[in-house]
Amino acid sequence: MHVTLVHVYVKPEHIEDFIRATQQNHEGAIHEPGNVRFDVLQSPDDATRFVLYEAYLTPGAAAAHKQMPHYLQWRERVAPWMAKPREGVNYHGLLPVLNPE
Amino acid sequence: MHVTLVHVYVKPEHIEDFIRATQQNHEGAIHEPGNVRFDVLQSPDDATRFVLYEAYLTPGAAAAHKQMPHYLQWRERVAPWMAKPREGVNYHGLLPVLNPE
């Protein structure tokens, strides 16, 4: 399982916009082949801080996400709402053990 | 959804021990009532760095995990293998939307 944790910093006046746009990206992503997780998390201490938890069966499936219309649309829509650049950190997902179909 | 990201720093000579012990904790955790995720991640850049991604339907179910025999056993077993204390960060899981049963 190929996992990316994306830390997102949103301008306070665009928190609701960001959640709405990200919900659309989430709905698209969970139907992609090879998607395992696309969880959207918000910090309880600072409502402007989000984490996207994205897991795919393979690095190829993760890369394909970035070609999808819902991703490209999301990226463009949220760009002006970012307080600073997003930070993505990759991990090997050891468990659960999932086999690429 | 109540999410905790736990950053774990393992002594290099105990990486395999840690993975084995954590697999047992994972197997127990995924059968707990209210558990949604218990993913075990390893950094591709530094094999001593792990993240546990733990999601529960409710804060109560997350708290109950820390009373479970598999958790208590894991905590005791891994204690001498830690390079430094674990760091847990809590999040509100906005998506997916899951209703407590």
N, CA and C atoms of all chains as a GROMACS GRO file, in nm:
protein
  606
    1MET      N    1   0.086  -0.119   0.000
    1MET     CA    2   0.000   0.000   0.000
    1MET      C    3   0.089   0.124   0.000
    2HIS      N    4   0.060   0.214  -0.090
    2HIS     CA    5   0.138   0.337  -0.106
    2HIS      C    6   0.058   0.450  -0.042
    3VAL      N    7   0.115   0.515   0.060
    3VAL     CA    8   0.040   0.615   0.137
    3VAL      C    9   0.105   0.751   0.127
    4THR      N   10   0.024   0.855   0.114
    4THR     CA   11   0.074   0.992   0.125
    4THR      C   12  -0.008   1.068   0.229
    5LEU      N   13   0.062   1.133   0.319
    5LEU     CA   14   0.000   1.224   0.415
    5LEU      C   15   0.025   1.365   0.364
    6VAL      N   16  -0.080   1.437   0.332
    6VAL     CA   17  -0.066   1.572   0.279
    6VAL      C   18  -0.113   1.672   0.384
    7HIS      N   19  -0.022   1.755   0.430
    7HIS     CA   20  -0.056   1.859   0.528
    7HIS      C   21  -0.096   1.985   0.453
    8VAL      N   22  -0.214   2.037   0.488
    8VAL     CA   23  -0.272   2.148   0.413
    8VAL      C   24  -0.302   2.263   0.510
    9TYR      N   25  -0.264   2.383   0.470
    9TYR     CA   26  -0.282   2.503   0.552
    9TYR      C   27  -0.372   2.599   0.475
   10VAL      N   28  -0.492   2.623   0.529
   10VAL     CA   29  -0.596   2.694   0.456
   10VAL      C   30  -0.615   2.834   0.518
   11LYS      N   31  -0.639   2.931   0.433
   11LYS     CA   32  -0.671   3.065   0.484
   11LYS      C   33  -0.802   3.058   0.564
   12PRO      N   34  -0.807   3.120   0.681
   12PRO     CA   35  -0.923   3.106   0.770
   12PRO      C   36  -1.055   3.139   0.702
   13GLU      N   37  -1.055   3.235   0.612
   13GLU     CA   38  -1.181   3.276   0.548
   13GLU      C   39  -1.226   3.176   0.440
   14HIS      N   40  -1.146   3.074   0.413
   14HIS     CA   41  -1.182   2.977   0.309
   14HIS      C   42  -1.192   2.834   0.360
   15ILE      N   43  -1.207   2.818   0.491
   15ILE     CA   44  -1.218   2.683   0.548
   15ILE      C   45  -1.338   2.609   0.488
   16GLU      N   46  -1.454   2.673   0.484
   16GLU     CA   47  -1.574   2.605   0.434
   16GLU      C   48  -1.563   2.576   0.285
   17ASP      N   49  -1.508   2.672   0.209
   17ASP     CA   50  -1.485   2.650   0.066
   17ASP      C   51  -1.395   2.528   0.046
   18PHE      N   52  -1.289   2.522   0.126
   18PHE     CA   53  -1.194   2.413   0.112
   18PHE      C   54  -1.260   2.278   0.140
   19ILE      N   55  -1.339   2.273   0.246
   19ILE     CA   56  -1.405   2.146   0.280
   19ILE      C   57  -1.499   2.103   0.167
   20ARG      N   58  -1.574   2.197   0.112
   20ARG     CA   59  -1.667   2.163   0.003
   20ARG      C   60  -1.591   2.110  -0.119
   21ALA      N   61  -1.487   2.181  -0.160
   21ALA     CA   62  -1.410   2.140  -0.278
   21ALA      C   63  -1.342   2.004  -0.254
   22THR      N   64  -1.296   1.984  -0.133
   22THR     CA   65  -1.224   1.860  -0.102
   22THR      C   66  -1.319   1.742  -0.095
   23GLN      N   67  -1.443   1.769  -0.057
   23GLN     CA   68  -1.544   1.661  -0.058
   23GLN      C   69  -1.563   1.608  -0.201
   24GLN      N   70  -1.566   1.698  -0.298
   24GLN     CA   71  -1.580   1.654  -0.438
   24GLN      C   72  -1.459   1.570  -0.481
   25ASN      N   73  -1.339   1.614  -0.443
   25ASN     CA   74  -1.218   1.539  -0.475
   25ASN      C   75  -1.223   1.401  -0.408
   26HIS      N   76  -1.266   1.399  -0.283
   26HIS     CA   77  -1.281   1.272  -0.208
   26HIS      C   78  -1.377   1.177  -0.280
   27GLU      N   79  -1.492   1.230  -0.322
   27GLU     CA   80  -1.592   1.144  -0.388
   27GLU      C   81  -1.536   1.083  -0.516
   28GLY      N   82  -1.460   1.165  -0.590
   28GLY     CA   83  -1.398   1.112  -0.712
   28GLY      C   84  -1.290   1.011  -0.679
   29ALA      N   85  -1.207   1.043  -0.582
   29ALA     CA   86  -1.090   0.960  -0.552
   29ALA      C   87  -1.128   0.821  -0.505
   30ILE      N   88  -1.232   0.811  -0.421
   30ILE     CA   89  -1.264   0.679  -0.364
   30ILE      C   90  -1.318   0.584  -0.471
   31HIS      N   91  -1.353   0.637  -0.588
   31HIS     CA   92  -1.396   0.549  -0.697
   31HIS      C   93  -1.285   0.519  -0.796
   32GLU      N   94  -1.166   0.570  -0.775
   32GLU     CA   95  -1.055   0.539  -0.865
   32GLU      C   96  -1.010   0.394  -0.846
   33PRO      N   97  -0.966   0.328  -0.955
   33PRO     CA   98  -0.910   0.193  -0.937
   33PRO      C   99  -0.786   0.201  -0.849
   34GLY      N  100  -0.777   0.112  -0.754
   34GLY     CA  101  -0.658   0.106  -0.668
   34GLY      C  102  -0.663   0.198  -0.549
   35ASN      N  103  -0.769   0.280  -0.537
   35ASN     CA  104  -0.777   0.364  -0.416
   35ASN      C  105  -0.820   0.279  -0.297
   36VAL      N  106  -0.755   0.302  -0.184
   36VAL     CA  107  -0.789   0.230  -0.061
   36VAL      C  108  -0.843   0.326   0.045
   37ARG      N  109  -0.784   0.444   0.054
   37ARG     CA  110  -0.829   0.545   0.150
   37ARG      C  111  -0.817   0.682   0.085
   38PHE      N  112  -0.910   0.769   0.123
   38PHE     CA  113  -0.893   0.911   0.090
   38PHE      C  114  -0.964   0.987   0.202
   39ASP      N  115  -0.899   0.988   0.317
   39ASP     CA  116  -0.960   1.044   0.437
   39ASP      C  117  -0.922   1.191   0.451
   40VAL      N  118  -1.017   1.270   0.493
   40VAL     CA  119  -0.995   1.414   0.512
   40VAL      C  120  -1.007   1.445   0.661
   41LEU      N  121  -0.898   1.496   0.717
   41LEU     CA  122  -0.889   1.520   0.861
   41LEU      C  123  -0.871   1.668   0.888
   42GLN      N  124  -0.927   1.714   0.999
   42GLN     CA  125  -0.912   1.855   1.040
   42GLN      C  126  -0.858   1.858   1.182
   43SER      N  127  -0.766   1.948   1.207
   43SER     CA  128  -0.710   1.959   1.342
   43SER      C  129  -0.813   2.015   1.438
   44PRO      N  130  -0.829   1.955   1.556
   44PRO     CA  131  -0.921   2.011   1.655
   44PRO      C  132  -0.865   2.137   1.722
   45ASP      N  133  -0.735   2.158   1.707
   45ASP     CA  134  -0.669   2.272   1.773
   45ASP      C  135  -0.662   2.394   1.682
   46ASP      N  136  -0.669   2.371   1.552
   46ASP     CA  137  -0.654   2.481   1.455
   46ASP      C  138  -0.732   2.442   1.330
   47ALA      N  139  -0.852   2.502   1.315
   47ALA     CA  140  -0.944   2.462   1.209
   47ALA      C  141  -0.891   2.489   1.069
   48THR      N  142  -0.780   2.562   1.058
   48THR     CA  143  -0.721   2.590   0.926
   48THR      C  144  -0.625   2.479   0.881
   49ARG      N  145  -0.598   2.383   0.970
   49ARG     CA  146  -0.501   2.277   0.938
   49ARG      C  147  -0.572   2.146   0.907
   50PHE      N  148  -0.542   2.094   0.789
   50PHE     CA  149  -0.604   1.969   0.742
   50PHE      C  150  -0.495   1.868   0.707
   51VAL      N  151  -0.534   1.743   0.710
   51VAL     CA  152  -0.447   1.637   0.658
   51VAL      C  153  -0.531   1.552   0.563
   52LEU      N  154  -0.477   1.526   0.444
   52LEU     CA  155  -0.537   1.430   0.353
   52LEU      C  156  -0.458   1.301   0.365
   53TYR      N  157  -0.528   1.193   0.393
   53TYR     CA  158  -0.464   1.062   0.409
   53TYR      C  159  -0.503   0.979   0.288
   54GLU      N  160  -0.411   0.963   0.196
   54GLU     CA  161  -0.440   0.902   0.066
   54GLU      C  162  -0.363   0.771   0.054
   55ALA      N  163  -0.435   0.661   0.033
   55ALA     CA  164  -0.368   0.531   0.020
   55ALA      C  165  -0.415   0.462  -0.107
   56TYR      N  166  -0.318   0.409  -0.180
   56TYR     CA  167  -0.343   0.338  -0.305
   56TYR      C  168  -0.270   0.204  -0.302
   57LEU      N  169  -0.323   0.110  -0.380
   57LEU     CA  170  -0.261  -0.023  -0.383
   57LEU      C  171  -0.120  -0.018  -0.439
   58THR      N  172  -0.096   0.072  -0.533
   58THR     CA  173   0.034   0.078  -0.601
   58THR      C  174   0.076   0.224  -0.620
   59PRO      N  175   0.207   0.247  -0.635
   59PRO     CA  176   0.252   0.383  -0.667
   59PRO      C  177   0.190   0.433  -0.799
   60GLY      N  178   0.168   0.343  -0.893
   60GLY     CA  179   0.107   0.382  -1.021
   60GLY      C  180  -0.034   0.437  -1.002
   61ALA      N  181  -0.111   0.370  -0.917
   61ALA     CA  182  -0.248   0.416  -0.891
   61ALA      C  183  -0.245   0.552  -0.821
   62ALA      N  184  -0.148   0.571  -0.731
   62ALA     CA  185  -0.134   0.701  -0.663
   62ALA      C  186  -0.100   0.810  -0.764
   63ALA      N  187  -0.011   0.778  -0.858
   63ALA     CA  188   0.028   0.876  -0.960
   63ALA      C  189  -0.088   0.908  -1.052
   64ALA      N  190  -0.169   0.807  -1.083
   64ALA     CA  191  -0.284   0.827  -1.174
   64ALA      C  192  -0.384   0.926  -1.114
   65HIS      N  193  -0.394   0.928  -0.980
   65HIS     CA  194  -0.485   1.023  -0.913
   65HIS      C  195  -0.458   1.166  -0.961
   66LYS      N  196  -0.332   1.198  -0.981
   66LYS     CA  197  -0.294   1.336  -1.015
   66LYS      C  198  -0.323   1.372  -1.161
   67GLN      N  199  -0.378   1.275  -1.236
   67GLN     CA  200  -0.422   1.302  -1.374
   67GLN      C  201  -0.574   1.311  -1.382
   68MET      N  202  -0.642   1.284  -1.272
   68MET     CA  203  -0.788   1.274  -1.275
   68MET      C  204  -0.851   1.414  -1.280
   69PRO      N  205  -0.961   1.428  -1.354
   69PRO     CA  206  -1.028   1.559  -1.362
   69PRO      C  207  -1.066   1.613  -1.224
   70HIS      N  208  -1.116   1.528  -1.135
   70HIS     CA  209  -1.156   1.580  -1.002
   70HIS      C  210  -1.036   1.631  -0.924
   71TYR      N  211  -0.919   1.568  -0.944
   71TYR     CA  212  -0.799   1.618  -0.876
   71TYR      C  213  -0.754   1.751  -0.937
   72LEU      N  214  -0.750   1.755  -1.070
   72LEU     CA  215  -0.700   1.875  -1.138
   72LEU      C  216  -0.789   1.995  -1.108
   73GLN      N  217  -0.921   1.970  -1.106
   73GLN     CA  218  -1.017   2.075  -1.072
   73GLN      C  219  -0.998   2.122  -0.928
   74TRP      N  220  -0.982   2.026  -0.839
   74TRP     CA  221  -0.960   2.058  -0.697
   74TRP      C  222  -0.836   2.145  -0.680
   75ARG      N  223  -0.727   2.103  -0.747
   75ARG     CA  224  -0.600   2.173  -0.731
   75ARG      C  225  -0.613   2.319  -0.773
   76GLU      N  226  -0.685   2.338  -0.882
   76GLU     CA  227  -0.702   2.476  -0.932
   76GLU      C  228  -0.793   2.557  -0.840
   77ARG      N  229  -0.902   2.493  -0.794
   77ARG     CA  230  -0.996   2.567  -0.709
   77ARG      C  231  -0.935   2.607  -0.577
   78VAL      N  232  -0.857   2.517  -0.516
   78VAL     CA  233  -0.808   2.547  -0.380
   78VAL      C  234  -0.685   2.636  -0.381
   79ALA      N  235  -0.619   2.649  -0.496
   79ALA     CA  236  -0.491   2.722  -0.501
   79ALA      C  237  -0.497   2.859  -0.432
   80PRO      N  238  -0.600   2.942  -0.460
   80PRO     CA  239  -0.602   3.074  -0.396
   80PRO      C  240  -0.637   3.070  -0.247
   81TRP      N  241  -0.678   2.954  -0.198
   81TRP     CA  242  -0.720   2.943  -0.058
   81TRP      C  243  -0.609   2.893   0.034
   82MET      N  244  -0.495   2.860  -0.023
   82MET     CA  245  -0.386   2.805   0.057
   82MET      C  246  -0.313   2.917   0.132
   83ALA      N  247  -0.290   2.895   0.262
   83ALA     CA  248  -0.212   2.991   0.341
   83ALA      C  249  -0.063   2.971   0.316
   84LYS      N  250  -0.025   2.846   0.286
   84LYS     CA  251   0.113   2.817   0.244
   84LYS      C  252   0.113   2.686   0.167
   85PRO      N  253   0.224   2.654   0.101
   85PRO     CA  254   0.223   2.534   0.016
   85PRO      C  255   0.194   2.406   0.096
   86ARG      N  256   0.126   2.314   0.031
   86ARG     CA  257   0.100   2.183   0.091
   86ARG      C  258   0.229   2.104   0.104
   87GLU      N  259   0.231   2.016   0.207
   87GLU     CA  260   0.348   1.929   0.228
   87GLU      C  261   0.302   1.784   0.225
   88GLY      N  262   0.352   1.709   0.128
   88GLY     CA  263   0.317   1.568   0.117
   88GLY      C  264   0.432   1.480   0.164
   89VAL      N  265   0.399   1.380   0.246
   89VAL     CA  266   0.501   1.287   0.294
   89VAL      C  267   0.456   1.146   0.257
   90ASN      N  268   0.544   1.071   0.191
   90ASN     CA  269   0.511   0.935   0.147
   90ASN      C  270   0.552   0.830   0.249
   91TYR      N  271   0.474   0.723   0.254
   91TYR     CA  272   0.504   0.609   0.341
   91TYR      C  273   0.476   0.479   0.267
   92HIS      N  274   0.550   0.375   0.310
   92HIS     CA  275   0.510   0.239   0.275
   92HIS      C  276   0.400   0.197   0.372
   93GLY      N  277   0.287   0.153   0.320
   93GLY     CA  278   0.183   0.098   0.407
   93GLY      C  279   0.212  -0.050   0.429
   94LEU      N  280   0.252  -0.086   0.552
   94LEU     CA  281   0.286  -0.226   0.581
   94LEU      C  282   0.161  -0.308   0.612
   95LEU      N  283   0.069  -0.245   0.686
   95LEU     CA  284  -0.056  -0.311   0.726
   95LEU      C  285  -0.170  -0.213   0.711
   96PRO      N  286  -0.286  -0.255   0.666
   96PRO     CA  287  -0.319  -0.392   0.628
   96PRO      C  288  -0.243  -0.436   0.501
   97VAL      N  289  -0.226  -0.567   0.486
   97VAL     CA  290  -0.165  -0.621   0.365
   97VAL      C  291  -0.274  -0.635   0.260
   98LEU      N  292  -0.257  -0.564   0.151
   98LEU     CA  293  -0.356  -0.566   0.043
   98LEU      C  294  -0.284  -0.601  -0.086
   99ASN      N  295  -0.343  -0.686  -0.164
   99ASN     CA  296  -0.279  -0.724  -0.290
   99ASN      C  297  -0.339  -0.646  -0.405
  100PRO      N  298  -0.253  -0.588  -0.489
  100PRO     CA  299  -0.304  -0.522  -0.610
  100PRO      C  300  -0.386  -0.621  -0.690
  101GLU      N  301  -0.499  -0.573  -0.741
  101GLU     CA  302  -0.587  -0.665  -0.816
  101GLU      C  303  -0.528  -0.696  -0.952
  102MET      N  304  -1.562   1.058   1.279
  102MET     CA  305  -1.450   0.965   1.291
  102MET      C  306  -1.339   1.033   1.372
  103HIS      N  307  -1.290   0.962   1.472
  103HIS     CA  308  -1.186   1.014   1.562
  103HIS      C  309  -1.054   0.950   1.520
  104VAL      N  310  -0.957   1.033   1.480
  104VAL     CA  311  -0.833   0.981   1.421
  104VAL      C  312  -0.714   1.023   1.506
  105THR      N  313  -0.620   0.930   1.523
  105THR     CA  314  -0.492   0.964   1.586
  105THR      C  315  -0.379   0.919   1.495
  106LEU      N  316  -0.286   1.010   1.469
  106LEU     CA  317  -0.162   0.976   1.398
  106LEU      C  318  -0.053   0.965   1.504
  107VAL      N  319   0.004   0.847   1.517
  107VAL     CA  320   0.108   0.826   1.618
  107VAL      C  321   0.243   0.809   1.548
  108HIS      N  322   0.334   0.901   1.576
  108HIS     CA  323   0.469   0.893   1.518
  108HIS      C  324   0.557   0.813   1.613
  109VAL      N  325   0.623   0.712   1.558
  109VAL     CA  326   0.700   0.618   1.640
  109VAL      C  327   0.844   0.614   1.590
  110TYR      N  328   0.936   0.618   1.683
  110TYR     CA  329   1.079   0.619   1.651
  110TYR      C  330   1.142   0.497   1.716
  111VAL      N  331   1.188   0.404   1.634
  111VAL     CA  332   1.231   0.273   1.682
  111VAL      C  333   1.384   0.262   1.673
  112LYS      N  334   1.442   0.196   1.774
  112LYS     CA  335   1.587   0.170   1.767
  112LYS      C  336   1.617   0.079   1.648
  113PRO      N  337   1.720   0.112   1.570
  113PRO     CA  338   1.746   0.040   1.444
  113PRO      C  339   1.753  -0.111   1.463
  114GLU      N  340   1.808  -0.156   1.575
  114GLU     CA  341   1.826  -0.301   1.594
  114GLU      C  342   1.695  -0.370   1.631
  115HIS      N  343   1.587  -0.294   1.647
  115HIS     CA  344   1.459  -0.356   1.684
  115HIS      C  345   1.347  -0.330   1.583
  116ILE      N  346   1.384  -0.292   1.463
  116ILE     CA  347   1.283  -0.266   1.360
  116ILE      C  348   1.195  -0.389   1.336
  117GLU      N  349   1.257  -0.504   1.319
  117GLU     CA  350   1.179  -0.626   1.288
  117GLU      C  351   1.094  -0.668   1.408
  118ASP      N  352   1.152  -0.658   1.528
  118ASP     CA  353   1.074  -0.686   1.649
  118ASP      C  354   0.950  -0.596   1.656
  119PHE      N  355   0.971  -0.469   1.628
  119PHE     CA  356   0.862  -0.373   1.636
  119PHE      C  357   0.752  -0.407   1.535
  120ILE      N  358   0.791  -0.441   1.414
  120ILE     CA  359   0.690  -0.475   1.312
  120ILE      C  360   0.610  -0.598   1.355
  121ARG      N  361   0.678  -0.698   1.407
  121ARG     CA  362   0.609  -0.821   1.451
  121ARG      C  363   0.510  -0.790   1.564
  122ALA      N  364   0.556  -0.717   1.664
  122ALA     CA  365   0.468  -0.686   1.778
  122ALA      C  366   0.350  -0.600   1.734
  123THR      N  367   0.377  -0.508   1.642
  123THR     CA  368   0.272  -0.416   1.598
  123THR      C  369   0.169  -0.487   1.511
  124GLN      N  370   0.214  -0.591   1.441
  124GLN     CA  371   0.119  -0.672   1.363
  124GLN      C  372   0.015  -0.736   1.455
  125GLN      N  373   0.060  -0.785   1.570
  125GLN     CA  374  -0.035  -0.845   1.666
  125GLN      C  375  -0.133  -0.740   1.720
  126ASN      N  376  -0.083  -0.620   1.749
  126ASN     CA  377  -0.170  -0.512   1.795
  126ASN      C  378  -0.270  -0.475   1.685
  127HIS      N  379  -0.222  -0.467   1.562
  127HIS     CA  380  -0.308  -0.439   1.446
  127HIS      C  381  -0.420  -0.543   1.434
  128GLU      N  382  -0.384  -0.672   1.445
  128GLU     CA  383  -0.484  -0.779   1.429
  128GLU      C  384  -0.592  -0.767   1.537
  129GLY      N  385  -0.550  -0.735   1.658
  129GLY     CA  386  -0.648  -0.716   1.764
  129GLY      C  387  -0.732  -0.592   1.741
  130ALA      N  388  -0.668  -0.483   1.703
  130ALA     CA  389  -0.737  -0.354   1.693
  130ALA      C  390  -0.846  -0.356   1.586
  131ILE      N  391  -0.818  -0.420   1.472
  131ILE     CA  392  -0.916  -0.414   1.362
  131ILE      C  393  -1.042  -0.492   1.395
  132HIS      N  394  -1.039  -0.573   1.500
  132HIS     CA  395  -1.160  -0.644   1.542
  132HIS      C  396  -1.231  -0.576   1.659
  133GLU      N  397  -1.179  -0.463   1.705
  133GLU     CA  398  -1.247  -0.390   1.813
  133GLU      C  399  -1.375  -0.324   1.761
  134PRO      N  400  -1.480  -0.317   1.844
  134PRO     CA  401  -1.599  -0.244   1.802
  134PRO      C  402  -1.563  -0.098   1.778
  135GLY      N  403  -1.608  -0.043   1.667
  135GLY     CA  404  -1.584   0.098   1.640
  135GLY      C  405  -1.452   0.127   1.571
  136ASN      N  406  -1.370   0.025   1.549
  136ASN     CA  407  -1.245   0.052   1.477
  136ASN      C  408  -1.274   0.066   1.328
  137VAL      N  409  -1.212   0.166   1.266
  137VAL     CA  410  -1.230   0.190   1.123
  137VAL      C  411  -1.098   0.168   1.048
  138ARG      N  412  -0.988   0.210   1.106
  138ARG     CA  413  -0.855   0.194   1.046
  138ARG      C  414  -0.756   0.164   1.157
  139PHE      N  415  -0.657   0.083   1.123
  139PHE     CA  416  -0.540   0.070   1.211
  139PHE      C  417  -0.424   0.038   1.117
  140ASP      N  418  -0.381   0.141   1.045
  140ASP     CA  419  -0.280   0.123   0.940
  140ASP      C  420  -0.141   0.146   0.998
  141VAL      N  421  -0.048   0.065   0.955
  141VAL     CA  422   0.090   0.076   1.002
  141VAL      C  423   0.178   0.116   0.883
  142LEU      N  424   0.242   0.231   0.897
  142LEU     CA  425   0.320   0.290   0.788
  142LEU      C  426   0.466   0.299   0.828
  143GLN      N  427   0.554   0.285   0.729
  143GLN     CA  428   0.698   0.297   0.753
  143GLN      C  429   0.754   0.399   0.655
  144SER      N  430   0.844   0.483   0.705
  144SER     CA  431   0.904   0.583   0.617
  144SER      C  432   0.997   0.518   0.516
  145PRO      N  433   0.987   0.554   0.389
  145PRO     CA  434   1.080   0.499   0.290
  145PRO      C  435   1.220   0.562   0.304
  146ASP      N  436   1.229   0.674   0.376
  146ASP     CA  437   1.356   0.746   0.387
  146ASP      C  438   1.434   0.703   0.512
  147ASP      N  439   1.362   0.651   0.610
  147ASP     CA  440   1.426   0.616   0.738
  147ASP      C  441   1.344   0.502   0.796
  148ALA      N  442   1.399   0.380   0.786
  148ALA     CA  443   1.324   0.260   0.825
  148ALA      C  444   1.294   0.253   0.974
  149THR      N  445   1.351   0.343   1.053
  149THR     CA  446   1.323   0.343   1.198
  149THR      C  447   1.200   0.428   1.232
  150ARG      N  448   1.145   0.498   1.132
  150ARG     CA  449   1.032   0.587   1.157
  150ARG      C  450   0.902   0.525   1.108
  151PHE      N  451   0.805   0.515   1.197
  151PHE     CA  452   0.676   0.455   1.167
  151PHE      C  453   0.565   0.554   1.201
  152VAL      N  454   0.450   0.535   1.137
  152VAL     CA  455   0.329   0.608   1.174
  152VAL      C  456   0.217   0.506   1.192
  153LEU      N  457   0.147   0.513   1.303
  153LEU     CA  458   0.025   0.435   1.320
  153LEU      C  459  -0.093   0.527   1.292
  154TYR      N  460  -0.178   0.486   1.200
  154TYR     CA  461  -0.295   0.566   1.163
  154TYR      C  462  -0.417   0.494   1.219
  155GLU      N  463  -0.471   0.548   1.327
  155GLU     CA  464  -0.577   0.480   1.402
  155GLU      C  465  -0.705   0.561   1.393
  156ALA      N  466  -0.811   0.501   1.342
  156ALA     CA  467  -0.939   0.572   1.330
  156ALA      C  468  -1.049   0.489   1.395
  157TYR      N  469  -1.130   0.558   1.474
  157TYR     CA  470  -1.242   0.496   1.543
  157TYR      C  471  -1.367   0.580   1.520
  158LEU      N  472  -1.483   0.513   1.529
  158LEU     CA  473  -1.609   0.584   1.507
  158LEU      C  474  -1.632   0.693   1.612
  159THR      N  475  -1.588   0.669   1.733
  159THR     CA  476  -1.613   0.763   1.842
  159THR      C  477  -1.488   0.778   1.929
  160PRO      N  478  -1.477   0.889   2.003
  160PRO     CA  479  -1.367   0.903   2.098
  160PRO      C  480  -1.370   0.791   2.203
  161GLY      N  481  -1.488   0.746   2.240
  161GLY     CA  482  -1.499   0.638   2.338
  161GLY      C  483  -1.438   0.509   2.288
  162ALA      N  484  -1.462   0.478   2.160
  162ALA     CA  485  -1.403   0.355   2.103
  162ALA      C  486  -1.251   0.368   2.095
  163ALA      N  487  -1.202   0.490   2.065
  163ALA     CA  488  -1.057   0.512   2.061
  163ALA      C  489  -0.998   0.494   2.201
  164ALA      N  490  -1.067   0.546   2.302
  164ALA     CA  491  -1.017   0.533   2.439
  164ALA      C  492  -1.019   0.386   2.484
  165ALA      N  493  -1.122   0.312   2.440
  165ALA     CA  494  -1.134   0.171   2.480
  165ALA      C  495  -1.015   0.089   2.428
  166HIS      N  496  -0.961   0.129   2.312
  166HIS     CA  497  -0.844   0.059   2.257
  166HIS      C  498  -0.732   0.049   2.360
  167LYS      N  499  -0.715   0.156   2.438
  167LYS     CA  500  -0.603   0.160   2.533
  167LYS      C  501  -0.627   0.076   2.658
  168GLN      N  502  -0.742   0.009   2.664
  168GLN     CA  503  -0.769  -0.086   2.773
  168GLN      C  504  -0.758  -0.230   2.725
  169MET      N  505  -0.737  -0.249   2.594
  169MET     CA  506  -0.741  -0.384   2.537
  169MET      C  507  -0.612  -0.460   2.569
  170PRO      N  508  -0.624  -0.590   2.596
  170PRO     CA  509  -0.504  -0.670   2.625
  170PRO      C  510  -0.399  -0.661   2.514
  171HIS      N  511  -0.441  -0.662   2.386
  171HIS     CA  512  -0.340  -0.657   2.278
  171HIS      C  513  -0.267  -0.523   2.277
  172TYR      N  514  -0.338  -0.415   2.316
  172TYR     CA  515  -0.269  -0.285   2.324
  172TYR      C  516  -0.172  -0.282   2.442
  173LEU      N  517  -0.220  -0.328   2.559
  173LEU     CA  518  -0.137  -0.321   2.680
  173LEU      C  519  -0.012  -0.407   2.665
  174GLN      N  520  -0.031  -0.524   2.601
  174GLN     CA  521   0.082  -0.613   2.575
  174GLN      C  522   0.181  -0.547   2.479
  175TRP      N  523   0.128  -0.487   2.373
  175TRP     CA  524   0.212  -0.418   2.273
  175TRP      C  525   0.292  -0.307   2.340
  176ARG      N  526   0.223  -0.227   2.422
  176ARG     CA  527   0.289  -0.113   2.486
  176ARG      C  528   0.407  -0.158   2.570
  177GLU      N  529   0.386  -0.268   2.642
  177GLU     CA  530   0.493  -0.318   2.729
  177GLU      C  531   0.608  -0.376   2.647
  178ARG      N  532   0.571  -0.451   2.541
  178ARG     CA  533   0.676  -0.516   2.460
  178ARG      C  534   0.763  -0.414   2.389
  179VAL      N  535   0.700  -0.308   2.332
  179VAL     CA  536   0.778  -0.216   2.248
  179VAL      C  537   0.855  -0.112   2.330
  180ALA      N  538   0.819  -0.098   2.458
  180ALA     CA  539   0.880   0.009   2.539
  180ALA      C  540   1.033   0.013   2.529
  181PRO      N  541   1.102  -0.100   2.544
  181PRO     CA  542   1.248  -0.093   2.540
  181PRO      C  543   1.304  -0.069   2.400
  182TRP      N  544   1.218  -0.077   2.298
  182TRP     CA  545   1.264  -0.062   2.159
  182TRP      C  546   1.248   0.080   2.106
  183MET      N  547   1.192   0.169   2.188
  183MET     CA  548   1.168   0.306   2.142
  183MET      C  549   1.297   0.388   2.147
  184ALA      N  550   1.328   0.459   2.038
  184ALA     CA  551   1.443   0.549   2.037
  184ALA      C  552   1.410   0.679   2.109
  185LYS      N  553   1.282   0.718   2.102
  185LYS     CA  554   1.233   0.831   2.181
  185LYS      C  555   1.082   0.817   2.197
  186PRO      N  556   1.022   0.899   2.284
  186PRO     CA  557   0.879   0.880   2.310
  186PRO      C  558   0.793   0.898   2.185
  187ARG      N  559   0.685   0.822   2.178
  187ARG     CA  560   0.590   0.835   2.068
  187ARG      C  561   0.517   0.968   2.077
  188GLU      N  562   0.474   1.018   1.959
  188GLU     CA  563   0.399   1.144   1.954
  188GLU      C  564   0.265   1.119   1.885
  189GLY      N  565   0.158   1.138   1.959
  189GLY     CA  566   0.025   1.117   1.901
  189GLY      C  567  -0.042   1.251   1.873
  190VAL      N  568  -0.101   1.263   1.755
  190VAL     CA  569  -0.172   1.386   1.719
  190VAL      C  570  -0.315   1.347   1.680
  191ASN      N  571  -0.412   1.412   1.742
  191ASN     CA  572  -0.553   1.381   1.716
  191ASN      C  573  -0.612   1.469   1.607
  192TYR      N  574  -0.706   1.412   1.534
  192TYR     CA  575  -0.778   1.486   1.429
  192TYR      C  576  -0.925   1.449   1.433
  193HIS      N  577  -1.006   1.543   1.385
  193HIS     CA  578  -1.144   1.510   1.348
  193HIS      C  579  -1.141   1.451   1.208
  194GLY      N  580  -1.196   1.333   1.192
  194GLY     CA  581  -1.208   1.276   1.058
  194GLY      C  582  -1.337   1.327   0.994
  195LEU      N  583  -1.325   1.415   0.894
  195LEU     CA  584  -1.444   1.473   0.829
  195LEU      C  585  -1.502   1.378   0.726
  196LEU      N  586  -1.412   1.314   0.651
  196LEU     CA  587  -1.452   1.222   0.544
  196LEU      C  588  -1.362   1.100   0.548
  197PRO      N  589  -1.414   0.979   0.526
  197PRO     CA  590  -1.554   0.952   0.494
  197PRO      C  591  -1.645   0.980   0.613
  198VAL      N  592  -1.773   1.006   0.584
  198VAL     CA  593  -1.874   1.023   0.688
  198VAL      C  594  -1.922   0.885   0.730
  199LEU      N  595  -1.899   0.851   0.857
  199LEU     CA  596  -1.941   0.720   0.908
  199LEU      C  597  -2.025   0.744   1.030
  200ASN      N  598  -2.132   0.669   1.043
  200ASN     CA  599  -2.218   0.687   1.160
  200ASN      C  600  -2.190   0.579   1.262
  201PRO      N  601  -2.173   0.619   1.388
  201PRO     CA  602  -2.157   0.519   1.494
  201PRO      C  603  -2.276   0.423   1.491
  202GLU      N  604  -2.247   0.295   1.505
  202GLU     CA  605  -2.356   0.194   1.498
  202GLU      C  606  -2.444   0.201   1.622
   0.00000   0.00000   0.00000
